[in-house]
């Protein structure tokens, strides 16, 4: 029987947990240690395939693990950083051990010295006859650095509607924004929300951070008219009808105040894409499509199969007929054949979307952007979606990723995302992770990794437990970073880590050492170890993306005016009186404005209360960001037109229209792309950053 939730792990259980990377305590602050419930430890071990359900089972598992570690020659993954000494895993081998390497390109050689960058296969044979195999990652010492200092725009793509898009922003809008921002505003990048494939359904989960697949993009972002085959589709009358309906969707959002309706947009695009997909590809296009299919292989086939099956059986594969829950079953193979036309359709959509993503990056670079499009990698996937179905062998059953209690959330968080099993990742040479990075780097000038601390450890919450009753499970951070460095270098791409919140000691330093940029948000940058006052610009770190806000925080205008407090008060989200919250928010804004004034960045800091000269104050905030040594400075695009509304309000679901708002001005009037680029207010802000 598992230990009761209020019990602490026994000494044997703690030792067993430690040998499998499962924490029995954690430190939310340097002076505070919190013990993890034994039940969480036992559940995490069970998800790793280790039976720890009683004292006898614990002792047996402990003996087996210790014997395994004692007898093995090599760990599953060995990392060799370029220019560094040989790793300890190799120097600790018995004298006389022979090493044989099969390189990534299939060549074989003796010894592990002077190898090319790549992921190779290493075999060790000891004098006593024991053998061991490992994945050998030879990685560059650091990731690529940004090519000089630059500023860029941050925007949620769905919110960026033009007068040509179909009711939500699309990849053609992204290319247009990048082309304009690079050529006329001197911007170096545009950062967008995750564009991963969503789980279909009605209504679809609108959060881009709970995707069906992280490896394949969502075709809802396609500009249908830009697909070459669109011009040759035969049923023009039906296509014209769909375009007319799309125009009504767009007008409802831009002119009538309707929310973005992703499901309605997709329904129209799906019908149009089915007509377009009937057009045969020309020889060059067919060759490109065949190459894409070959490059993605079984993963693409699985993704398209899941999409086809979801159309028949619903979008939660746990509720499918028994045989179809297994992607490798005979029943699934038969269904794939029976649904061949739909599998082909979804395969084609993945390729078309990849093509428009790469076109957006080309447009950005041709406009002079040194970085281009910054794509966002979500921390996990929806448990009902395509990746969770296709990669069941590497996901931890019965577990969800979240966060322990902290100063901002006393109850902790459960994000509802199944975690990868570190042991299974290691056994595959981290292949799912490598393949994911390669897919994203096809079209990314830079990659933002949400909750980058997950490369080191993740908070696992057992199914049915409160987020407080979870525990940390450790990953092979050296291997994860080495593969990230390798794939980013091959792509020539920058990597930004979202490292906000609780970060264990040493993580930021390790990320900085390897060239992963951090994320610094103005309102959080205070001297927390000193007087708590706003951190002056010269004390900010250089290796970061510095911004005034993010998609999860109030826009700068709302922060300065206190509108964010009024919004949370209306929705019943305050934990203190509205008067206390207003006073604290006003004091916070006033303290920052005083610093801006003292630095000569604000013309008249004492002319009125915070927000009294909102446009000038927002410009001053960005002048401050330029004073910091940050390599990248980001401008939240809605800040350029005075938008008051956050795109996402954490802690809400249907009380607030998360992920469904178009970019709007200070009065809440939606601003299409064509008006954004001629907005005097936006141009004045961007002139500060040129």
C-alpha positions as CSV (number, residue, x, y, z in Angstrom):
1,X,0.0,0.0,0.0
2,X,1.3,3.5,-0.8
3,X,2.3,5.8,2.0
4,X,-0.3,8.3,3.2
5,X,-0.1,11.8,1.8
6,X,1.1,13.4,5.0
7,X,4.0,10.9,5.5
8,X,7.6,11.7,4.5
9,X,9.7,9.2,2.5
10,X,11.6,6.6,4.5
11,X,15.4,6.6,4.2
12,X,15.3,3.7,1.7
13,X,12.6,5.4,-0.4
14,X,14.6,8.6,-0.4
15,X,17.7,6.8,-1.6
16,X,15.7,5.0,-4.3
17,X,14.1,8.3,-5.4
18,X,17.5,10.0,-5.6
19,X,18.8,7.3,-7.9
20,X,15.9,7.9,-10.3
21,X,16.0,11.7,-10.2
22,X,12.9,12.1,-8.0
23,X,13.1,14.8,-5.4
24,X,12.0,14.1,-1.8
25,X,12.2,17.8,-0.9
26,X,12.6,21.2,-2.6
27,X,13.6,24.7,-1.6
28,X,11.2,27.5,-2.6
29,X,13.6,30.0,-1.0
30,X,17.2,29.8,0.1
31,X,16.2,29.6,3.8
32,X,13.2,27.2,3.4
33,X,13.0,23.5,2.6
34,X,9.7,21.7,2.0
35,X,9.4,18.0,2.3
36,X,7.5,16.1,-0.5
37,X,4.8,13.7,0.5
38,X,5.8,10.0,0.2
39,X,2.7,9.4,-1.9
40,X,4.0,11.8,-4.6
41,X,7.4,10.1,-4.6
42,X,5.9,6.7,-4.9
43,X,3.6,7.8,-7.7
44,X,6.5,9.4,-9.6
45,X,8.5,6.3,-9.3
46,X,5.6,4.2,-10.5
47,X,5.3,6.4,-13.6
48,X,9.0,5.7,-14.2
49,X,8.3,2.0,-14.0
50,X,9.6,1.5,-10.5
51,X,7.5,-0.4,-7.9
52,X,7.9,1.4,-4.5
53,X,4.5,0.5,-3.1
54,X,5.8,-0.9,0.2
55,X,9.0,-1.5,2.2
56,X,9.8,-4.8,0.5
57,X,9.2,-3.4,-3.0
58,X,11.4,-0.4,-2.1
59,X,14.2,-2.6,-0.9
60,X,14.1,-4.8,-4.0
61,X,13.9,-1.8,-6.4
62,X,16.8,-0.1,-4.5
63,X,19.0,-3.2,-4.7
64,X,18.2,-3.6,-8.4
65,X,19.0,0.0,-9.2
66,X,22.3,0.0,-7.3
67,X,23.3,-3.2,-9.0
68,X,22.4,-1.7,-12.4
69,X,24.5,1.4,-11.8
70,X,27.4,-0.6,-10.4
71,X,27.5,-2.9,-13.4
72,X,26.9,-0.6,-16.3
73,X,29.9,0.7,-18.3
74,X,28.2,3.8,-19.7
75,X,25.2,6.0,-18.9
76,X,22.5,6.2,-21.7
77,X,23.8,9.5,-23.0
78,X,27.4,10.9,-22.9
79,X,28.0,14.6,-23.8
80,X,31.3,15.9,-25.2
81,X,31.3,19.7,-25.4
82,X,33.6,21.0,-28.1
83,X,37.0,22.1,-26.7
84,X,36.3,20.6,-23.3
85,X,38.1,17.7,-21.5
86,X,36.7,14.2,-22.1
87,X,33.5,13.6,-20.0
88,X,33.8,11.8,-16.7
89,X,31.8,8.8,-18.1
90,X,34.7,8.1,-20.4
91,X,37.6,8.8,-18.1
92,X,36.1,6.5,-15.4
93,X,36.1,3.5,-17.7
94,X,38.4,0.6,-16.8
95,X,41.9,0.8,-18.2
96,X,42.1,-0.9,-21.5
97,X,38.5,-0.4,-22.5
98,X,38.1,-0.2,-26.3
99,X,35.8,2.4,-27.7
100,X,34.0,2.2,-31.1
101,X,31.9,5.0,-32.5
102,X,29.4,4.9,-35.3
103,X,29.0,8.5,-36.4
104,X,25.8,10.2,-37.3
105,X,26.6,9.8,-41.0
106,X,27.2,6.0,-40.6
107,X,31.0,6.0,-40.6
108,X,32.8,3.9,-38.0
109,X,36.0,4.7,-36.1
110,X,38.0,3.6,-33.1
111,X,38.2,5.9,-30.1
112,X,36.0,8.9,-29.1
113,X,38.5,11.6,-29.9
114,X,38.2,14.3,-32.6
115,X,34.7,13.5,-33.6
116,X,32.5,15.8,-35.7
117,X,29.5,17.6,-34.1
118,X,26.5,15.3,-34.0
119,X,24.7,12.5,-32.3
120,X,26.7,9.3,-32.6
121,X,26.5,5.8,-31.2
122,X,29.3,4.8,-28.8
123,X,30.1,1.2,-27.8
124,X,32.6,0.4,-25.0
125,X,34.1,-3.1,-24.5
126,X,35.9,-3.6,-21.2
127,X,38.8,-6.0,-20.7
128,X,36.6,-8.3,-18.6
129,X,34.2,-8.7,-21.6
130,X,31.5,-6.3,-20.4
131,X,30.0,-4.0,-23.1
132,X,28.0,-0.9,-22.9
133,X,26.3,1.4,-25.5
134,X,25.5,5.1,-25.3
135,X,24.3,8.0,-27.3
136,X,27.3,10.3,-27.7
137,X,26.4,13.9,-28.3
138,X,29.2,16.1,-29.5
139,X,28.0,19.6,-29.2
140,X,29.4,23.1,-29.8
141,X,30.5,24.9,-26.6
142,X,27.8,27.6,-26.9
143,X,24.7,28.4,-28.8
144,X,24.7,31.1,-31.5
145,X,24.6,34.6,-30.1
146,X,22.3,37.3,-31.6
147,X,24.1,39.1,-34.4
148,X,24.4,42.4,-32.6
149,X,21.8,44.2,-30.5
150,X,18.3,44.6,-31.9
151,X,14.8,45.3,-30.9
152,X,11.7,43.5,-32.0
153,X,7.9,43.2,-31.8
154,X,6.0,40.7,-29.6
155,X,2.5,39.7,-30.8
156,X,0.0,36.9,-30.5
157,X,-0.5,36.0,-34.2
158,X,-4.2,35.2,-34.0
159,X,-4.8,38.8,-32.6
160,X,-3.0,40.4,-35.6
161,X,-5.9,40.6,-38.2
162,X,-5.5,42.3,-41.5
163,X,-8.3,43.1,-44.0
164,X,-7.3,40.0,-45.9
165,X,-7.2,37.4,-43.1
166,X,-10.1,35.1,-42.4
167,X,-11.2,36.3,-38.9
168,X,-7.9,35.7,-37.2
169,X,-4.3,36.6,-37.9
170,X,-2.4,34.3,-40.3
171,X,1.1,33.6,-41.7
172,X,0.7,36.1,-44.5
173,X,-0.1,38.7,-41.9
174,X,3.1,37.7,-40.0
175,X,5.1,38.0,-43.2
176,X,3.6,41.5,-43.9
177,X,4.3,42.7,-40.4
178,X,7.9,41.4,-40.5
179,X,8.5,43.0,-43.9
180,X,7.2,46.3,-42.7
181,X,8.9,46.3,-39.3
182,X,12.3,45.3,-40.8
183,X,12.3,47.8,-43.6
184,X,10.6,50.8,-42.2
185,X,11.1,50.5,-38.4
186,X,14.5,48.9,-38.1
187,X,13.2,45.9,-36.1
188,X,15.3,42.8,-35.8
189,X,12.7,40.2,-35.0
190,X,9.0,39.4,-34.5
191,X,8.1,37.0,-31.7
192,X,4.9,35.1,-31.8
193,X,2.9,32.7,-29.7
194,X,3.3,28.9,-30.2
195,X,1.9,28.0,-33.6
196,X,1.7,24.3,-32.8
197,X,-1.2,22.1,-34.0
198,X,-4.3,22.5,-31.7
199,X,-6.6,19.7,-30.5
200,X,-9.7,20.0,-32.7
201,X,-13.1,20.1,-31.2
202,X,-16.0,22.4,-30.4
203,X,-15.0,24.5,-28.7
204,X,-11.3,24.1,-29.2
205,X,-9.1,24.8,-26.2
206,X,-8.0,28.3,-27.2
207,X,-4.7,28.2,-25.4
208,X,-1.7,27.9,-27.7
209,X,0.2,26.4,-24.8
210,X,-1.9,23.2,-24.7
211,X,-1.3,21.9,-28.3
212,X,-2.1,18.6,-29.8
213,X,1.4,18.4,-31.3
214,X,4.5,20.6,-30.7
215,X,6.3,19.1,-33.7
216,X,3.7,20.0,-36.4
217,X,2.2,23.4,-36.9
218,X,-1.5,24.3,-37.1
219,X,-3.0,24.8,-40.6
220,X,-5.5,27.3,-39.2
221,X,-2.7,29.8,-39.7
222,X,-2.5,29.2,-43.5
223,X,-3.4,32.0,-45.9
224,X,-5.4,29.9,-48.3
225,X,-5.1,32.3,-51.2
226,X,-1.3,32.2,-51.1
227,X,-1.2,28.4,-51.7
228,X,-0.1,28.1,-55.4
229,X,-2.7,25.4,-56.1
230,X,-5.5,27.8,-55.0
231,X,-5.4,29.5,-58.4
232,X,-6.2,26.2,-60.1
233,X,-9.0,24.9,-57.9
234,X,-12.1,24.2,-60.0
235,X,-15.1,25.0,-57.8
236,X,-14.7,28.7,-57.9
237,X,-18.3,29.4,-56.9
238,X,-17.9,27.5,-53.7
239,X,-14.5,29.1,-52.9
240,X,-16.0,32.6,-53.5
241,X,-18.8,31.7,-51.1
242,X,-16.2,30.7,-48.5
243,X,-14.3,33.9,-49.0
244,X,-17.5,35.9,-48.5
245,X,-18.2,34.1,-45.3
246,X,-14.6,34.7,-44.2
247,X,-15.1,38.4,-44.8
248,X,-18.1,38.4,-42.5
249,X,-16.1,36.7,-39.8
250,X,-13.3,39.2,-40.2
251,X,-15.8,42.2,-40.1
252,X,-17.5,40.8,-37.0
253,X,-14.2,41.0,-35.2
254,X,-12.8,44.2,-36.6
255,X,-15.9,46.2,-37.0
256,X,-18.5,44.7,-34.6
257,X,-16.5,43.8,-31.5
258,X,-16.9,40.0,-31.8
259,X,-14.3,37.7,-30.2
260,X,-11.9,35.8,-32.5
261,X,-13.6,32.4,-33.2
262,X,-10.9,30.0,-34.1
263,X,-13.3,27.1,-34.7
264,X,-15.4,29.1,-37.2
265,X,-12.2,30.2,-39.0
266,X,-11.0,26.6,-39.2
267,X,-14.3,25.3,-40.5
268,X,-14.2,27.7,-43.4
269,X,-10.5,27.1,-44.1
270,X,-10.9,23.3,-43.9
271,X,-13.5,23.4,-46.6
272,X,-11.4,25.6,-48.8
273,X,-8.3,23.5,-48.3
274,X,-10.1,20.4,-49.2
275,X,-10.9,22.0,-52.6
276,X,-7.3,23.2,-53.0
277,X,-5.9,19.8,-52.1
278,X,-7.7,18.2,-55.1
279,X,-5.4,20.1,-57.4
280,X,-2.4,18.0,-58.5
281,X,1.0,19.3,-57.5
282,X,3.4,20.4,-60.3
283,X,6.7,18.4,-60.6
284,X,8.8,20.8,-58.5
285,X,6.1,21.1,-55.8
286,X,5.6,17.3,-55.7
287,X,9.4,16.8,-55.3
288,X,9.4,19.3,-52.3
289,X,6.4,17.5,-50.8
290,X,8.0,14.1,-51.1
291,X,11.2,15.5,-49.5
292,X,9.2,16.9,-46.6
293,X,7.4,13.5,-46.1
294,X,10.8,11.7,-46.2
295,X,12.3,14.1,-43.7
296,X,9.5,13.6,-41.1
297,X,8.8,10.0,-41.8
298,X,6.8,8.0,-39.2
299,X,6.2,11.0,-37.0
300,X,4.3,12.8,-39.8
301,X,2.4,9.7,-40.7
302,X,1.4,9.3,-37.0
303,X,0.3,12.9,-36.8
304,X,-1.8,12.8,-39.9
305,X,-3.3,9.4,-38.9
306,X,-4.3,10.9,-35.5
307,X,-6.0,13.8,-37.3
308,X,-7.9,11.5,-39.5
309,X,-9.0,9.2,-36.7
310,X,-10.0,12.2,-34.6
311,X,-12.4,13.3,-37.4
312,X,-14.2,9.9,-37.0
313,X,-13.8,9.0,-33.3
314,X,-13.4,12.4,-31.6
315,X,-10.4,14.3,-30.4
316,X,-9.6,12.3,-27.2
317,X,-7.8,9.1,-28.2
318,X,-8.4,7.7,-24.7
319,X,-12.1,7.2,-25.8
320,X,-11.3,5.6,-29.1
321,X,-12.0,1.8,-29.7
322,X,-9.4,-0.3,-27.9
323,X,-7.3,-1.2,-30.9
324,X,-7.0,2.4,-32.1
325,X,-5.5,3.7,-28.9
326,X,-2.2,2.0,-29.9
327,X,-0.5,3.7,-32.8
328,X,1.3,0.5,-33.7
329,X,-1.6,-1.9,-33.6
330,X,-3.0,-3.8,-36.5
331,X,-6.3,-2.0,-36.1
332,X,-4.6,1.3,-36.5
333,X,-2.8,0.1,-39.6
334,X,-6.1,-1.0,-41.1
335,X,-7.7,2.4,-40.2
336,X,-4.8,4.2,-41.7
337,X,-5.5,2.4,-45.0
338,X,-9.2,2.9,-44.8
339,X,-8.7,6.7,-44.1
340,X,-5.9,7.1,-46.6
341,X,-7.5,10.1,-48.3
342,X,-7.8,12.0,-45.0
343,X,-4.4,10.9,-43.9
344,X,-3.0,12.3,-47.1
345,X,-5.0,15.6,-46.6
346,X,-3.6,16.2,-43.2
347,X,-0.1,15.3,-44.4
348,X,-0.5,17.9,-47.1
349,X,-1.7,20.5,-44.7
350,X,1.4,20.0,-42.5
351,X,3.6,20.6,-45.5
352,X,1.7,23.7,-46.7
353,X,1.9,25.2,-43.2
354,X,5.6,24.5,-43.0
355,X,6.0,26.2,-46.3
356,X,4.3,29.4,-45.3
357,X,6.2,29.4,-42.0
358,X,9.4,29.3,-43.9
359,X,8.2,32.0,-46.3
360,X,7.5,34.3,-43.3
361,X,11.1,33.8,-42.1
362,X,12.4,34.5,-45.6
363,X,10.3,37.7,-45.7
364,X,11.8,38.8,-42.3
365,X,15.4,38.2,-43.4
366,X,14.9,39.8,-46.8
367,X,13.6,42.9,-44.9
368,X,16.9,43.1,-43.1
369,X,16.0,41.5,-39.8
370,X,19.1,39.8,-38.3
371,X,17.0,37.3,-36.3
372,X,13.6,37.2,-38.0
373,X,10.7,35.2,-36.6
374,X,11.0,34.1,-33.0
375,X,8.8,31.0,-32.5
376,X,7.6,29.8,-29.1
377,X,8.0,26.2,-27.8
378,X,5.2,25.3,-25.4
379,X,6.3,23.3,-22.3
380,X,4.1,20.3,-23.1
381,X,1.2,18.9,-25.1
382,X,-2.5,18.2,-24.4
383,X,-3.0,14.6,-23.0
384,X,-5.7,13.9,-25.6
385,X,-3.7,15.0,-28.6
386,X,-1.6,13.6,-31.4
387,X,1.8,13.7,-29.7
388,X,0.5,12.0,-26.5
389,X,-1.1,9.3,-28.7
390,X,1.9,8.7,-30.9
391,X,4.6,8.9,-28.2
392,X,2.9,7.0,-25.4
393,X,6.1,5.1,-24.7
394,X,7.9,8.3,-23.7
395,X,5.2,10.0,-21.7
396,X,4.7,9.4,-18.0
397,X,1.2,7.9,-17.5
398,X,-0.9,9.4,-14.7
399,X,1.3,12.5,-14.3
400,X,0.8,16.1,-15.2
401,X,3.3,19.0,-15.3
402,X,2.7,22.0,-13.0
403,X,4.4,24.2,-10.4
404,X,4.7,24.0,-6.6
405,X,3.2,26.8,-4.4
406,X,5.0,30.1,-4.6
407,X,4.6,33.7,-3.5
408,X,2.2,34.3,-6.4
409,X,0.1,31.1,-6.2
410,X,-0.2,29.5,-2.8
411,X,-2.1,26.5,-4.2
412,X,0.5,25.6,-6.8
413,X,-0.4,24.9,-10.5
414,X,-1.4,21.9,-12.6
415,X,-1.1,22.7,-16.3
416,X,-2.7,19.4,-17.4
417,X,0.3,18.5,-19.6
418,X,1.8,15.0,-19.5
419,X,5.6,15.0,-19.0
420,X,8.2,13.1,-20.9
421,X,9.8,10.3,-19.0
422,X,13.5,11.1,-18.6
423,X,14.5,7.4,-18.6
424,X,12.7,6.7,-21.8
425,X,14.0,9.9,-23.4
426,X,17.6,8.8,-22.5
427,X,17.0,5.3,-23.9
428,X,16.0,6.8,-27.3
429,X,19.0,9.1,-27.4
430,X,16.5,11.9,-26.7
431,X,15.2,11.3,-30.2
432,X,11.7,12.9,-29.7
433,X,13.3,16.1,-28.4
434,X,15.9,16.2,-31.2
435,X,13.2,15.7,-33.8
436,X,11.1,18.4,-32.3
437,X,13.9,20.9,-32.3
438,X,14.8,20.1,-35.9
439,X,11.2,20.6,-37.0
440,X,11.0,24.0,-35.3
441,X,14.4,25.2,-36.5
442,X,13.3,24.7,-40.1
443,X,11.5,28.0,-40.0
444,X,12.7,29.8,-36.8
445,X,15.3,32.6,-36.6
446,X,15.1,32.1,-32.9
447,X,13.3,29.9,-30.5
448,X,11.7,30.9,-27.2
449,X,11.5,28.0,-24.8
450,X,8.6,28.4,-22.4
451,X,9.5,27.4,-18.8
452,X,13.1,26.7,-19.8
453,X,13.7,25.3,-16.3
454,X,12.0,22.2,-17.6
455,X,15.3,21.2,-19.3
456,X,16.5,20.6,-15.8
457,X,13.5,19.4,-13.8
458,X,9.7,19.5,-13.9
459,X,7.1,19.4,-11.1
460,X,5.1,16.2,-11.6
461,X,1.6,16.2,-10.1
462,X,0.0,12.7,-9.7
463,X,-3.4,12.4,-11.3
464,X,-6.1,13.2,-8.8
465,X,-3.7,15.0,-6.4
466,X,-3.6,18.7,-5.6
467,X,-0.6,20.6,-7.2
468,X,0.8,20.9,-3.7
469,X,1.2,17.2,-3.5
470,X,3.6,16.8,-6.4
471,X,7.4,16.5,-6.7
472,X,10.3,17.5,-8.9
473,X,11.7,14.9,-11.4
474,X,15.1,15.6,-12.9
475,X,16.1,15.4,-16.5
476,X,19.5,15.0,-18.1
477,X,20.1,18.8,-18.4
478,X,23.6,18.4,-19.9
479,X,22.2,16.2,-22.7
480,X,19.1,18.5,-23.2
481,X,21.4,21.5,-23.5
482,X,23.9,19.8,-25.7
483,X,21.2,18.7,-28.2
484,X,19.8,22.2,-28.1
485,X,23.2,23.7,-28.8
486,X,23.8,21.3,-31.6
487,X,20.5,21.8,-33.4
488,X,20.5,25.6,-32.8
489,X,24.0,25.9,-34.3
490,X,23.0,23.8,-37.3
491,X,20.1,26.2,-37.9
492,X,22.1,29.4,-37.0
493,X,19.3,30.2,-34.6
494,X,19.2,32.1,-31.2
495,X,17.5,30.5,-28.2
496,X,15.6,32.5,-25.5
497,X,14.6,30.8,-22.3
498,X,11.6,32.0,-20.4
499,X,13.1,31.8,-16.9
500,X,10.6,33.8,-14.9
501,X,9.4,32.6,-11.5
502,X,11.1,30.2,-9.2
503,X,14.4,29.0,-10.6
504,X,16.7,26.6,-8.7
505,X,20.2,27.8,-7.9
506,X,22.7,27.4,-10.8
507,X,20.2,27.1,-13.6
508,X,20.4,30.6,-14.9
509,X,24.2,30.5,-14.7
510,X,24.3,27.2,-16.6
511,X,22.0,28.6,-19.3
512,X,24.0,31.8,-19.6
513,X,27.3,29.7,-19.8
514,X,25.8,27.8,-22.8
515,X,24.5,30.9,-24.6
516,X,20.7,30.6,-23.8
517,X,19.3,34.1,-23.3
518,X,17.1,34.7,-20.4
519,X,13.8,36.8,-20.1
520,X,13.7,40.0,-18.0
521,X,10.4,41.8,-17.5
522,X,10.5,45.4,-16.2
523,X,8.0,45.1,-13.4
524,X,9.8,42.1,-11.9
525,X,13.3,43.5,-12.1
526,X,13.9,44.8,-8.5
527,X,16.7,44.5,-6.1
528,X,15.1,41.5,-4.3
529,X,18.2,40.8,-2.2
530,X,18.7,44.4,-1.2
531,X,16.2,47.3,-0.7
532,X,13.6,45.9,-3.1
533,X,13.6,49.0,-5.2
534,X,13.5,49.0,-9.1
535,X,16.8,47.7,-10.5
536,X,18.7,50.5,-12.3
537,X,19.5,49.7,-16.0
538,X,23.2,49.1,-15.5
539,X,22.5,46.2,-13.2
540,X,20.3,44.3,-15.6
541,X,21.8,41.2,-17.2
542,X,23.0,41.5,-20.8
543,X,22.2,38.0,-22.0
544,X,18.4,38.4,-22.1
545,X,15.4,39.6,-23.9
546,X,14.1,42.6,-22.0
547,X,10.5,43.6,-22.2
548,X,7.9,45.7,-20.5
549,X,5.3,43.0,-20.4
550,X,4.2,39.6,-21.7
551,X,1.0,37.8,-23.0
552,X,0.2,36.7,-19.4
553,X,0.6,40.2,-17.9
554,X,-1.2,43.5,-18.1
555,X,-0.3,45.7,-21.1
556,X,1.9,48.7,-20.0
557,X,-1.0,51.2,-20.3
558,X,-3.1,49.1,-17.9
559,X,-0.1,48.8,-15.5
560,X,0.4,52.6,-15.5
561,X,-3.2,53.5,-15.1
562,X,-4.2,50.7,-12.7
563,X,-6.8,49.3,-15.1
564,X,-5.4,45.8,-14.4
565,X,-6.6,46.1,-10.8
566,X,-10.1,47.2,-11.9
567,X,-10.3,44.2,-14.3
568,X,-9.3,41.7,-11.7
569,X,-11.7,43.3,-9.2
570,X,-14.6,43.0,-11.6
571,X,-13.8,39.3,-12.1
572,X,-13.5,38.6,-8.4
573,X,-9.9,37.7,-8.6
574,X,-8.5,39.9,-5.9
575,X,-7.3,38.3,-2.6
576,X,-7.2,41.6,-0.8
577,X,-9.4,44.7,-0.9
578,X,-9.6,46.7,-4.1
579,X,-8.3,49.7,-2.2
580,X,-5.2,47.9,-1.1
581,X,-4.5,46.5,-4.5
582,X,-5.0,50.0,-6.1
583,X,-2.7,51.6,-3.6
584,X,0.1,49.0,-4.2
585,X,-0.3,49.2,-8.0
586,X,-0.1,53.0,-8.0
587,X,2.9,52.9,-5.7
588,X,4.7,50.4,-7.9
589,X,4.1,52.5,-11.0
590,X,5.1,55.7,-9.3
591,X,8.3,54.2,-8.1
592,X,9.3,53.1,-11.6
593,X,8.3,56.5,-13.1
594,X,10.4,58.3,-10.5
595,X,13.4,56.2,-11.6
596,X,12.7,57.0,-15.2
597,X,12.5,60.7,-14.3
598,X,15.7,60.6,-12.3
599,X,17.5,59.1,-15.4
600,X,16.2,61.8,-17.7
601,X,14.1,59.4,-19.6
602,X,10.7,61.1,-18.8
603,X,10.1,64.7,-19.5
604,X,7.7,65.5,-16.7
605,X,7.5,62.7,-14.1
606,X,5.8,64.9,-11.5
607,X,3.2,66.4,-13.8
608,X,0.4,64.1,-12.6
609,X,-0.4,60.6,-11.3
610,X,0.8,57.5,-13.2
611,X,-0.9,57.3,-16.5
612,X,-1.6,61.0,-16.9
613,X,0.7,61.2,-19.9
614,X,0.4,57.6,-20.9
615,X,2.0,57.7,-24.3
616,X,5.1,59.5,-23.0
617,X,5.4,57.2,-20.1
618,X,5.3,54.1,-22.3
619,X,8.0,55.6,-24.5
620,X,10.1,56.3,-21.4
621,X,9.7,52.7,-20.2
622,X,11.2,51.6,-23.6
623,X,14.0,54.2,-23.4
624,X,14.8,52.6,-20.0
625,X,14.9,49.1,-21.6
626,X,17.4,50.5,-24.2
627,X,19.6,51.8,-21.3
628,X,20.0,48.2,-20.1
629,X,22.7,46.0,-21.6
630,X,20.0,43.5,-22.8
631,X,21.0,42.0,-26.2
632,X,17.4,41.9,-27.3
633,X,14.6,44.4,-26.4
634,X,11.0,43.4,-27.1
635,X,8.0,45.7,-27.6
636,X,4.6,44.2,-26.9
637,X,2.8,45.3,-30.1
638,X,-0.5,46.2,-28.4
639,X,1.5,48.7,-26.2
640,X,2.1,50.6,-29.4
641,X,-1.6,51.5,-29.7
642,X,-2.5,51.7,-26.0
643,X,-4.4,48.4,-25.7
644,X,-5.5,47.9,-22.0
645,X,-6.5,44.2,-22.2
646,X,-4.2,41.2,-21.4
647,X,-4.3,38.4,-24.0
648,X,-4.5,35.9,-21.2
649,X,-5.5,36.4,-17.6
650,X,-4.1,33.5,-15.5
651,X,-6.6,32.0,-13.1
652,X,-9.6,32.5,-15.4
653,X,-11.3,30.3,-17.9
654,X,-14.7,31.4,-19.2
655,X,-14.8,34.5,-17.1
656,X,-12.4,36.3,-19.5
657,X,-11.9,35.8,-23.3
658,X,-8.4,34.5,-23.0
659,X,-6.5,34.0,-26.4
660,X,-9.5,35.5,-28.3
661,X,-8.9,39.3,-28.4
662,X,-7.7,41.2,-31.4
663,X,-5.1,44.0,-31.0
664,X,-7.1,47.1,-30.0
665,X,-6.5,50.7,-29.2
666,X,-7.0,52.5,-25.8
667,X,-10.8,52.6,-26.4
668,X,-11.0,48.9,-27.1
669,X,-11.5,49.4,-30.9
670,X,-9.8,46.6,-32.9
671,X,-6.9,47.9,-35.0
672,X,-6.2,45.9,-38.2
673,X,-2.7,45.5,-39.5
674,X,-3.2,48.1,-42.2
675,X,-4.0,50.7,-39.5
676,X,-1.3,49.5,-37.1
677,X,1.5,50.3,-39.5
678,X,0.3,53.9,-40.0
679,X,-0.5,54.6,-36.4
680,X,1.3,57.8,-35.2
681,X,1.3,56.4,-31.7
682,X,3.0,53.2,-32.7
683,X,5.5,55.0,-35.0
684,X,6.4,57.4,-32.2
685,X,7.2,54.4,-29.9
686,X,9.2,52.6,-32.5
687,X,11.2,55.7,-33.3
688,X,12.4,55.6,-29.7
689,X,13.8,52.1,-30.4
690,X,15.4,52.8,-33.8
